[in-house]
Amino acid sequence: MNVVGLGLIYKLDIDQHKHFVFVEMTPTSAGCGTGAIIASDVKDKLLQVQNFKDIKVSAVCDLP
């Protein structure tokens, strides 16, 4: 699944010096039961990137 192509990623902050990534995303709908699964999958994929050690993925329903 391409979460970027689906428009689920709203914020991406990368601190290369601390090897930290913060991702803010939204589930496909407020009642979607797969939101936590998708967030976990995003984190797992980012951990496969060699330089990233600390990753936080936040799934939020209320976006500006």
N, CA, C and O atoms as a Tripos MOL2 file, in Angstrom:
@<TRIPOS>MOLECULE
protein
  256   255    64     0     0
PROTEIN
NO_CHARGES

@<TRIPOS>ATOM
      1 N           0.8410   -1.1660    0.0000 N.3       1 MET1
      2 CA          0.0000    0.0000    0.0000 C.3       1 MET1
      3 C           0.8970    1.2440    0.0000 C.2       1 MET1
      4 O           1.8720    1.3100    0.7490 O.2       1 MET1
      5 N           0.5760    2.1910   -0.8100 N.am      2 ASN2
      6 CA          1.3350    3.4380   -0.9040 C.3       2 ASN2
      7 C           0.6390    4.5060   -0.0530 C.2       2 ASN2
      8 O          -0.2760    5.1800   -0.5270 O.2       2 ASN2
      9 N           1.0720    4.6570    1.1950 N.am      3 VAL3
     10 CA          0.4150    5.5990    2.1000 C.3       3 VAL3
     11 C           0.6200    7.0480    1.6710 C.2       3 VAL3
     12 O          -0.2190    7.9030    1.9540 O.2       3 VAL3
     13 N           1.7240    7.3250    0.9950 N.am      4 VAL4
     14 CA          1.9520    8.6790    0.4820 C.3       4 VAL4
     15 C           0.9890    8.9490   -0.6710 C.2       4 VAL4
     16 O           0.3630   10.0070   -0.7280 O.2       4 VAL4
     17 N           0.8740    7.9930   -1.5860 N.am      5 GLY5
     18 CA         -0.0300    8.1320   -2.7240 C.3       5 GLY5
     19 C          -1.4850    8.2460   -2.3040 C.2       5 GLY5
     20 O          -2.2790    8.9050   -2.9750 O.2       5 GLY5
     21 N          -1.8370    7.6080   -1.1960 N.am      6 LEU6
     22 CA         -3.2080    7.6890   -0.6820 C.3       6 LEU6
     23 C          -3.4650    8.9920    0.0770 C.2       6 LEU6
     24 O          -4.6070    9.2890    0.4290 O.2       6 LEU6
     25 N          -2.4140    9.7650    0.3290 N.am      7 GLY7
     26 CA         -2.5640   11.0360    1.0350 C.3       7 GLY7
     27 C          -2.6880   10.8870    2.5410 C.2       7 GLY7
     28 O          -3.2490   11.7610    3.2010 O.2       7 GLY7
     29 N          -2.1730    9.7950    3.0970 N.am      8 LEU8
     30 CA         -2.2990    9.5550    4.5280 C.3       8 LEU8
     31 C          -1.1960   10.2160    5.3520 C.2       8 LEU8
     32 O          -1.3510   10.3820    6.5620 O.2       8 LEU8
     33 N          -0.0950   10.5920    4.7230 N.am      9 ILE9
     34 CA          1.0250   11.2220    5.4330 C.3       9 ILE9
     35 C           0.8530   12.7380    5.3620 C.2       9 ILE9
     36 O           0.7470   13.3140    4.2790 O.2       9 ILE9
     37 N           0.8270   13.3780    6.5440 N.am     10 TYR10
     38 CA          0.6260   14.8220    6.6030 C.3      10 TYR10
     39 C           1.8630   15.5860    7.0540 C.2      10 TYR10
     40 O           2.0210   16.7660    6.7390 O.2      10 TYR10
     41 N           2.7390   14.9100    7.7920 N.am     11 LYS11
     42 CA          3.9170   15.5980    8.2860 C.3      11 LYS11
     43 C           5.0580   14.5940    8.3680 C.2      11 LYS11
     44 O           4.8640   13.4500    8.7790 O.2      11 LYS11
     45 N           6.2310   15.0250    7.9780 N.am     12 LEU12
     46 CA          7.4230   14.1950    8.0470 C.3      12 LEU12
     47 C           8.5890   15.0780    8.4700 C.2      12 LEU12
     48 O           8.9920   15.9820    7.7380 O.2      12 LEU12
     49 N           9.1230   14.8110    9.6530 N.am     13 ASP13
     50 CA         10.2810   15.5470   10.1560 C.3      13 ASP13
     51 C          11.4350   14.5670   10.3070 C.2      13 ASP13
     52 O          11.2750   13.4890   10.8790 O.2      13 ASP13
     53 N          12.5920   14.9450    9.7920 N.am     14 ILE14
     54 CA         13.7770   14.0960    9.8640 C.3      14 ILE14
     55 C          14.9050   14.8860   10.5060 C.2      14 ILE14
     56 O          15.2490   15.9760   10.0510 O.2      14 ILE14
     57 N          15.4770   14.3300   11.5680 N.am     15 ASP15
     58 CA         16.6660   14.8960   12.2020 C.3      15 ASP15
     59 C          17.8040   13.9210   11.9190 C.2      15 ASP15
     60 O          17.9440   12.9020   12.5950 O.2      15 ASP15
     61 N          18.6040   14.2380   10.9250 N.am     16 GLN16
     62 CA         19.6680   13.3260   10.5000 C.3      16 GLN16
     63 C          20.7500   13.1590   11.5550 C.2      16 GLN16
     64 O          21.3720   12.1010   11.6430 O.2      16 GLN16
     65 N          20.9790   14.1880   12.3520 N.am     17 HIS17
     66 CA         22.0290   14.1050   13.3740 C.3      17 HIS17
     67 C          21.6410   13.1540   14.5050 C.2      17 HIS17
     68 O          22.4930   12.4650   15.0650 O.2      17 HIS17
     69 N          20.3520   13.1230   14.8340 N.am     18 LYS18
     70 CA         19.8710   12.2420   15.9070 C.3      18 LYS18
     71 C          19.3100   10.9310   15.3550 C.2      18 LYS18
     72 O          18.8770   10.0690   16.1200 O.2      18 LYS18
     73 N          19.3170   10.7800   14.0360 N.am     19 HIS19
     74 CA         18.7750    9.5830   13.3780 C.3      19 HIS19
     75 C          17.3090    9.3710   13.7570 C.2      19 HIS19
     76 O          16.8620    8.2410   13.9530 O.2      19 HIS19
     77 N          16.5740   10.4760   13.8560 N.am     20 PHE20
     78 CA         15.1790   10.4570   14.3030 C.3      20 PHE20
     79 C          14.2380   10.8530   13.1710 C.2      20 PHE20
     80 O          14.5260   11.7560   12.3850 O.2      20 PHE20
     81 N          13.1130   10.1590   13.1080 N.am     21 VAL21
     82 CA         12.0690   10.4800   12.1330 C.3      21 VAL21
     83 C          10.7340   10.5600   12.8630 C.2      21 VAL21
     84 O          10.4020    9.6940   13.6720 O.2      21 VAL21
     85 N           9.9760   11.6080   12.5680 N.am     22 PHE22
     86 CA          8.6140   11.7430   13.0900 C.3      22 PHE22
     87 C           7.6590   11.8010   11.9050 C.2      22 PHE22
     88 O           7.8360   12.6030   10.9880 O.2      22 PHE22
     89 N           6.6580   10.9520   11.9350 N.am     23 VAL23
     90 CA          5.6530   10.9010   10.8770 C.3      23 VAL23
     91 C           4.2890   11.1380   11.5130 C.2      23 VAL23
     92 O           3.9320   10.5030   12.5050 O.2      23 VAL23
     93 N           3.5390   12.0560   10.9300 N.am     24 GLU24
     94 CA          2.1580   12.2700   11.3430 C.3      24 GLU24
     95 C           1.2730   11.8550   10.1890 C.2      24 GLU24
     96 O           1.4230   12.3370    9.0660 O.2      24 GLU24
     97 N           0.3630   10.9690   10.4730 N.am     25 MET25
     98 CA         -0.5000   10.4490    9.4200 C.3      25 MET25
     99 C          -1.9260   10.3520    9.9480 C.2      25 MET25
    100 O          -2.1710   10.4910   11.1460 O.2      25 MET25
    101 N          -2.8420   10.1160    9.0480 N.am     26 THR26
    102 CA         -4.2310    9.9360    9.4310 C.3      26 THR26
    103 C          -4.7030    8.5800    8.9120 C.2      26 THR26
    104 O          -4.2820    8.1390    7.8420 O.2      26 THR26
    105 N          -5.5700    7.9260    9.6670 N.am     27 PRO27
    106 CA         -6.1440    6.6860    9.1300 C.3      27 PRO27
    107 C          -7.0780    7.0050    7.9640 C.2      27 PRO27
    108 O          -7.4330    8.1620    7.7420 O.2      27 PRO27
    109 N          -7.4650    5.9930    7.2380 N.am     28 THR28
    110 CA         -8.3330    6.2160    6.0770 C.3      28 THR28
    111 C          -9.6800    6.7860    6.4790 C.2      28 THR28
    112 O         -10.3090    7.4910    5.6900 O.2      28 THR28
    113 N         -10.1410    6.4940    7.7050 N.am     29 SER29
    114 CA        -11.3550    7.0990    8.2530 C.3      29 SER29
    115 C         -11.2470    7.0720    9.7720 C.2      29 SER29
    116 O         -10.4350    6.3270   10.3200 O.2      29 SER29
    117 N         -12.0540    7.8730   10.4560 N.am     30 ALA30
    118 CA        -11.9560    7.9860   11.9160 C.3      30 ALA30
    119 C         -12.1900    6.6550   12.6170 C.2      30 ALA30
    120 O         -11.5830    6.3950   13.6560 O.2      30 ALA30
    121 N         -13.0410    5.8230   12.0810 N.am     31 GLY31
    122 CA        -13.3440    4.5410   12.7050 C.3      31 GLY31
    123 C         -12.5670    3.3790   12.1300 C.2      31 GLY31
    124 O         -12.8750    2.2210   12.4160 O.2      31 GLY31
    125 N         -11.5690    3.6710   11.3290 N.am     32 CYS32
    126 CA        -10.8180    2.6240   10.6510 C.3      32 CYS32
    127 C          -9.9860    1.8310   11.6570 C.2      32 CYS32
    128 O          -9.1530    2.3990   12.3630 O.2      32 CYS32
    129 N         -10.2070    0.5420   11.7210 N.am     33 GLY33
    130 CA         -9.4850   -0.3160   12.6400 C.3      33 GLY33
    131 C          -8.0780   -0.6450   12.2000 C.2      33 GLY33
    132 O          -7.3120   -1.2260   12.9680 O.2      33 GLY33
    133 N          -7.7220   -0.2870   10.9830 N.am     34 THR34
    134 CA         -6.3860   -0.6170   10.4860 C.3      34 THR34
    135 C          -5.3850    0.5190   10.6800 C.2      34 THR34
    136 O          -4.2290    0.3910   10.2780 O.2      34 THR34
    137 N          -5.8050    1.6200   11.2840 N.am     35 GLY35
    138 CA         -4.9050    2.7610   11.4730 C.3      35 GLY35
    139 C          -3.6500    2.4010   12.2370 C.2      35 GLY35
    140 O          -2.5530    2.7910   11.8380 O.2      35 GLY35
    141 N          -3.7900    1.6600   13.3350 N.am     36 ALA36
    142 CA         -2.6320    1.2640   14.1320 C.3      36 ALA36
    143 C          -1.7400    0.2950   13.3600 C.2      36 ALA36
    144 O          -0.5160    0.3350   13.4890 O.2      36 ALA36
    145 N          -2.3450   -0.5630   12.5690 N.am     37 ILE37
    146 CA         -1.5820   -1.5240   11.7640 C.3      37 ILE37
    147 C          -0.7780   -0.7970   10.6990 C.2      37 ILE37
    148 O           0.3960   -1.1000   10.4830 O.2      37 ILE37
    149 N          -1.4080    0.1580   10.0360 N.am     38 ILE38
    150 CA         -0.7100    0.9250    9.0000 C.3      38 ILE38
    151 C           0.4330    1.7310    9.6170 C.2      38 ILE38
    152 O           1.5250    1.7820    9.0520 O.2      38 ILE38
    153 N           0.1920    2.3670   10.7810 N.am     39 ALA39
    154 CA          1.2370    3.1310   11.4620 C.3      39 ALA39
    155 C           2.4090    2.2260   11.8340 C.2      39 ALA39
    156 O           3.5670    2.6170   11.6900 O.2      39 ALA39
    157 N           2.1170    1.0420   12.3020 N.am     40 SER40
    158 CA          3.1700    0.0830   12.6460 C.3      40 SER40
    159 C           3.9590   -0.3370   11.4070 C.2      40 SER40
    160 O           5.1820   -0.4630   11.4560 O.2      40 SER40
    161 N           3.2580   -0.5500   10.3100 N.am     41 ASP41
    162 CA          3.9270   -0.9030    9.0490 C.3      41 ASP41
    163 C           4.8470    0.2200    8.5650 C.2      41 ASP41
    164 O           5.9480   -0.0450    8.0820 O.2      41 ASP41
    165 N           4.4000    1.4680    8.6950 N.am     42 VAL42
    166 CA          5.2250    2.6210    8.3080 C.3      42 VAL42
    167 C           6.4970    2.6350    9.1470 C.2      42 VAL42
    168 O           7.5930    2.8190    8.6170 O.2      42 VAL42
    169 N           6.3520    2.4410   10.4570 N.am     43 LYS43
    170 CA          7.5190    2.4300   11.3450 C.3      43 LYS43
    171 C           8.4700    1.2970   10.9750 C.2      43 LYS43
    172 O           9.6820    1.4990   10.9100 O.2      43 LYS43
    173 N           7.9230    0.1020   10.7310 N.am     44 ASP44
    174 CA          8.7630   -1.0460   10.3630 C.3      44 ASP44
    175 C           9.5530   -0.7840    9.0830 C.2      44 ASP44
    176 O          10.7280   -1.1400    8.9930 O.2      44 ASP44
    177 N           8.9190   -0.1690    8.1070 N.am     45 LYS45
    178 CA          9.6150    0.1370    6.8460 C.3      45 LYS45
    179 C          10.7050    1.1800    7.0560 C.2      45 LYS45
    180 O          11.7880    1.0660    6.4830 O.2      45 LYS45
    181 N          10.4310    2.1900    7.8690 N.am     46 LEU46
    182 CA         11.4440    3.2150    8.1350 C.3      46 LEU46
    183 C          12.6260    2.6560    8.9190 C.2      46 LEU46
    184 O          13.7560    3.1140    8.7430 O.2      46 LEU46
    185 N          12.3820    1.6810    9.7730 N.am     47 LEU47
    186 CA         13.4870    1.0590   10.5180 C.3      47 LEU47
    187 C          14.4190    0.2780    9.6020 C.2      47 LEU47
    188 O          15.5530   -0.0200    9.9800 O.2      47 LEU47
    189 N          13.9590   -0.0520    8.4180 N.am     48 GLN48
    190 CA         14.7940   -0.7460    7.4480 C.3      48 GLN48
    191 C          15.7790    0.1990    6.7600 C.2      48 GLN48
    192 O          16.7360   -0.2420    6.1240 O.2      48 GLN48
    193 N          15.5330    1.5040    6.8930 N.am     49 VAL49
    194 CA         16.4550    2.4910    6.3490 C.3      49 VAL49
    195 C          17.6480    2.5570    7.3050 C.2      49 VAL49
    196 O          17.4800    2.7530    8.5080 O.2      49 VAL49
    197 N          18.8160    2.3980    6.7720 N.am     50 GLN50
    198 CA         20.0190    2.2080    7.5760 C.3      50 GLN50
    199 C          20.2740    3.2980    8.6100 C.2      50 GLN50
    200 O          20.7050    2.9870    9.7200 O.2      50 GLN50
    201 N          20.0290    4.5410    8.2920 N.am     51 ASN51
    202 CA         20.3930    5.6500    9.1780 C.3      51 ASN51
    203 C          19.3470    5.9810   10.2340 C.2      51 ASN51
    204 O          19.6360    6.7470   11.1540 O.2      51 ASN51
    205 N          18.1460    5.4310   10.1330 N.am     52 PHE52
    206 CA         17.0850    5.7650   11.0810 C.3      52 PHE52
    207 C          17.0960    4.7830   12.2440 C.2      52 PHE52
    208 O          17.0070    3.5720   12.0410 O.2      52 PHE52
    209 N          17.2070    5.3050   13.4690 N.am     53 LYS53
    210 CA         17.2400    4.4670   14.6680 C.3      53 LYS53
    211 C          16.0420    4.7190   15.5740 C.2      53 LYS53
    212 O          15.5680    3.8010   16.2430 O.2      53 LYS53
    213 N          15.5510    5.9510   15.6000 N.am     54 ASP54
    214 CA         14.4480    6.3320   16.4790 C.3      54 ASP54
    215 C          13.3260    6.8890   15.6170 C.2      54 ASP54
    216 O          13.4940    7.9030   14.9400 O.2      54 ASP54
    217 N          12.1870    6.2220   15.6470 N.am     55 ILE55
    218 CA         11.0810    6.6040   14.7630 C.3      55 ILE55
    219 C           9.7930    6.6770   15.5700 C.2      55 ILE55
    220 O           9.4850    5.7850   16.3600 O.2      55 ILE55
    221 N           9.0520    7.7490   15.3580 N.am     56 LYS56
    222 CA          7.7380    7.8820   15.9710 C.3      56 LYS56
    223 C           6.7250    8.1340   14.8670 C.2      56 LYS56
    224 O           6.8740    9.0500   14.0580 O.2      56 LYS56
    225 N           5.6970    7.3050   14.8500 N.am     57 VAL57
    226 CA          4.6070    7.4670   13.8890 C.3      57 VAL57
    227 C           3.3450    7.7330   14.6930 C.2      57 VAL57
    228 O           2.9480    6.9280   15.5360 O.2      57 VAL57
    229 N           2.7300    8.8530   14.4290 N.am     58 SER58
    230 CA          1.5310    9.2540   15.1440 C.3      58 SER58
    231 C           0.3410    9.2650   14.1820 C.2      58 SER58
    232 O           0.3490    9.9770   13.1780 O.2      58 SER58
    233 N          -0.6740    8.4710   14.5000 N.am     59 ALA59
    234 CA         -1.8910    8.4460   13.6950 C.3      59 ALA59
    235 C          -2.9260    9.3280   14.3770 C.2      59 ALA59
    236 O          -3.3710    9.0200   15.4830 O.2      59 ALA59
    237 N          -3.3110   10.4170   13.7310 N.am     60 VAL60
    238 CA         -4.2600   11.3640   14.3000 C.3      60 VAL60
    239 C          -5.4220   11.5650   13.3590 C.2      60 VAL60
    240 O          -5.2770   11.5080   12.1370 O.2      60 VAL60
    241 N          -6.5800   11.8010   13.9500 N.am     61 CYS61
    242 CA         -7.7840   12.0170   13.1340 C.3      61 CYS61
    243 C          -8.0820   13.4980   12.9290 C.2      61 CYS61
    244 O          -8.6780   13.8720   11.9190 O.2      61 CYS61
    245 N          -7.6750   14.3470   13.8750 N.am     62 ASP62
    246 CA         -7.9440   15.7800   13.7820 C.3      62 ASP62
    247 C          -6.7250   16.4950   13.2480 C.2      62 ASP62
    248 O          -5.7570   16.7170   13.9760 O.2      62 ASP62
    249 N          -6.7690   16.8530   11.9970 N.am     63 LEU63
    250 CA         -5.6690   17.5660   11.3640 C.3      63 LEU63
    251 C          -6.1160   18.9780   11.0150 C.2      63 LEU63
    252 O          -7.2970   19.2170   10.7660 O.2      63 LEU63
    253 N          -5.1590   19.9260   10.9960 N.am     64 PRO64
    254 CA         -5.5280   21.3150   10.6690 C.3      64 PRO64
    255 C          -5.9820   21.4450    9.2320 C.2      64 PRO64
    256 O          -6.3280   22.5410    8.7900 O.2      64 PRO64
@<TRIPOS>BOND
     1     1     2 1
     2     2     3 1
     3     3     4 2
     4     3     5 am
     5     5     6 1
     6     6     7 1
     7     7     8 2
     8     7     9 am
     9     9    10 1
    10    10    11 1
    11    11    12 2
    12    11    13 am
    13    13    14 1
    14    14    15 1
    15    15    16 2
    16    15    17 am
    17    17    18 1
    18    18    19 1
    19    19    20 2
    20    19    21 am
    21    21    22 1
    22    22    23 1
    23    23    24 2
    24    23    25 am
    25    25    26 1
    26    26    27 1
    27    27    28 2
    28    27    29 am
    29    29    30 1
    30    30    31 1
    31    31    32 2
    32    31    33 am
    33    33    34 1
    34    34    35 1
    35    35    36 2
    36    35    37 am
    37    37    38 1
    38    38    39 1
    39    39    40 2
    40    39    41 am
    41    41    42 1
    42    42    43 1
    43    43    44 2
    44    43    45 am
    45    45    46 1
    46    46    47 1
    47    47    48 2
    48    47    49 am
    49    49    50 1
    50    50    51 1
    51    51    52 2
    52    51    53 am
    53    53    54 1
    54    54    55 1
    55    55    56 2
    56    55    57 am
    57    57    58 1
    58    58    59 1
    59    59    60 2
    60    59    61 am
    61    61    62 1
    62    62    63 1
    63    63    64 2
    64    63    65 am
    65    65    66 1
    66    66    67 1
    67    67    68 2
    68    67    69 am
    69    69    70 1
    70    70    71 1
    71    71    72 2
    72    71    73 am
    73    73    74 1
    74    74    75 1
    75    75    76 2
    76    75    77 am
    77    77    78 1
    78    78    79 1
    79    79    80 2
    80    79    81 am
    81    81    82 1
    82    82    83 1
    83    83    84 2
    84    83    85 am
    85    85    86 1
    86    86    87 1
    87    87    88 2
    88    87    89 am
    89    89    90 1
    90    90    91 1
    91    91    92 2
    92    91    93 am
    93    93    94 1
    94    94    95 1
    95    95    96 2
    96    95    97 am
    97    97    98 1
    98    98    99 1
    99    99   100 2
   100    99   101 am
   101   101   102 1
   102   102   103 1
   103   103   104 2
   104   103   105 am
   105   105   106 1
   106   106   107 1
   107   107   108 2
   108   107   109 am
   109   109   110 1
   110   110   111 1
   111   111   112 2
   112   111   113 am
   113   113   114 1
   114   114   115 1
   115   115   116 2
   116   115   117 am
   117   117   118 1
   118   118   119 1
   119   119   120 2
   120   119   121 am
   121   121   122 1
   122   122   123 1
   123   123   124 2
   124   123   125 am
   125   125   126 1
   126   126   127 1
   127   127   128 2
   128   127   129 am
   129   129   130 1
   130   130   131 1
   131   131   132 2
   132   131   133 am
   133   133   134 1
   134   134   135 1
   135   135   136 2
   136   135   137 am
   137   137   138 1
   138   138   139 1
   139   139   140 2
   140   139   141 am
   141   141   142 1
   142   142   143 1
   143   143   144 2
   144   143   145 am
   145   145   146 1
   146   146   147 1
   147   147   148 2
   148   147   149 am
   149   149   150 1
   150   150   151 1
   151   151   152 2
   152   151   153 am
   153   153   154 1
   154   154   155 1
   155   155   156 2
   156   155   157 am
   157   157   158 1
   158   158   159 1
   159   159   160 2
   160   159   161 am
   161   161   162 1
   162   162   163 1
   163   163   164 2
   164   163   165 am
   165   165   166 1
   166   166   167 1
   167   167   168 2
   168   167   169 am
   169   169   170 1
   170   170   171 1
   171   171   172 2
   172   171   173 am
   173   173   174 1
   174   174   175 1
   175   175   176 2
   176   175   177 am
   177   177   178 1
   178   178   179 1
   179   179   180 2
   180   179   181 am
   181   181   182 1
   182   182   183 1
   183   183   184 2
   184   183   185 am
   185   185   186 1
   186   186   187 1
   187   187   188 2
   188   187   189 am
   189   189   190 1
   190   190   191 1
   191   191   192 2
   192   191   193 am
   193   193   194 1
   194   194   195 1
   195   195   196 2
   196   195   197 am
   197   197   198 1
   198   198   199 1
   199   199   200 2
   200   199   201 am
   201   201   202 1
   202   202   203 1
   203   203   204 2
   204   203   205 am
   205   205   206 1
   206   206   207 1
   207   207   208 2
   208   207   209 am
   209   209   210 1
   210   210   211 1
   211   211   212 2
   212   211   213 am
   213   213   214 1
   214   214   215 1
   215   215   216 2
   216   215   217 am
   217   217   218 1
   218   218   219 1
   219   219   220 2
   220   219   221 am
   221   221   222 1
   222   222   223 1
   223   223   224 2
   224   223   225 am
   225   225   226 1
   226   226   227 1
   227   227   228 2
   228   227   229 am
   229   229   230 1
   230   230   231 1
   231   231   232 2
   232   231   233 am
   233   233   234 1
   234   234   235 1
   235   235   236 2
   236   235   237 am
   237   237   238 1
   238   238   239 1
   239   239   240 2
   240   239   241 am
   241   241   242 1
   242   242   243 1
   243   243   244 2
   244   243   245 am
   245   245   246 1
   246   246   247 1
   247   247   248 2
   248   247   249 am
   249   249   250 1
   250   250   251 1
   251   251   252 2
   252   251   253 am
   253   253   254 1
   254   254   255 1
   255   255   256 2
@<TRIPOS>SUBSTRUCTURE
     1 MET1         2 RESIDUE 1 A MET
     2 ASN2         6 RESIDUE 1 A ASN
     3 VAL3        10 RESIDUE 1 A VAL
     4 VAL4        14 RESIDUE 1 A VAL
     5 GLY5        18 RESIDUE 1 A GLY
     6 LEU6        22 RESIDUE 1 A LEU
     7 GLY7        26 RESIDUE 1 A GLY
     8 LEU8        30 RESIDUE 1 A LEU
     9 ILE9        34 RESIDUE 1 A ILE
    10 TYR10       38 RESIDUE 1 A TYR
    11 LYS11       42 RESIDUE 1 A LYS
    12 LEU12       46 RESIDUE 1 A LEU
    13 ASP13       50 RESIDUE 1 A ASP
    14 ILE14       54 RESIDUE 1 A ILE
    15 ASP15       58 RESIDUE 1 A ASP
    16 GLN16       62 RESIDUE 1 A GLN
    17 HIS17       66 RESIDUE 1 A HIS
    18 LYS18       70 RESIDUE 1 A LYS
    19 HIS19       74 RESIDUE 1 A HIS
    20 PHE20       78 RESIDUE 1 A PHE
    21 VAL21       82 RESIDUE 1 A VAL
    22 PHE22       86 RESIDUE 1 A PHE
    23 VAL23       90 RESIDUE 1 A VAL
    24 GLU24       94 RESIDUE 1 A GLU
    25 MET25       98 RESIDUE 1 A MET
    26 THR26      102 RESIDUE 1 A THR
    27 PRO27      106 RESIDUE 1 A PRO
    28 THR28      110 RESIDUE 1 A THR
    29 SER29      114 RESIDUE 1 A SER
    30 ALA30      118 RESIDUE 1 A ALA
    31 GLY31      122 RESIDUE 1 A GLY
    32 CYS32      126 RESIDUE 1 A CYS
    33 GLY33      130 RESIDUE 1 A GLY
    34 THR34      134 RESIDUE 1 A THR
    35 GLY35      138 RESIDUE 1 A GLY
    36 ALA36      142 RESIDUE 1 A ALA
    37 ILE37      146 RESIDUE 1 A ILE
    38 ILE38      150 RESIDUE 1 A ILE
    39 ALA39      154 RESIDUE 1 A ALA
    40 SER40      158 RESIDUE 1 A SER
    41 ASP41      162 RESIDUE 1 A ASP
    42 VAL42      166 RESIDUE 1 A VAL
    43 LYS43      170 RESIDUE 1 A LYS
    44 ASP44      174 RESIDUE 1 A ASP
    45 LYS45      178 RESIDUE 1 A LYS
    46 LEU46      182 RESIDUE 1 A LEU
    47 LEU47      186 RESIDUE 1 A LEU
    48 GLN48      190 RESIDUE 1 A GLN
    49 VAL49      194 RESIDUE 1 A VAL
    50 GLN50      198 RESIDUE 1 A GLN
    51 ASN51      202 RESIDUE 1 A ASN
    52 PHE52      206 RESIDUE 1 A PHE
    53 LYS53      210 RESIDUE 1 A LYS
    54 ASP54      214 RESIDUE 1 A ASP
    55 ILE55      218 RESIDUE 1 A ILE
    56 LYS56      222 RESIDUE 1 A LYS
    57 VAL57      226 RESIDUE 1 A VAL
    58 SER58      230 RESIDUE 1 A SER
    59 ALA59      234 RESIDUE 1 A ALA
    60 VAL60      238 RESIDUE 1 A VAL
    61 CYS61      242 RESIDUE 1 A CYS
    62 ASP62      246 RESIDUE 1 A ASP
    63 LEU63      250 RESIDUE 1 A LEU
    64 PRO64      254 RESIDUE 1 A PRO
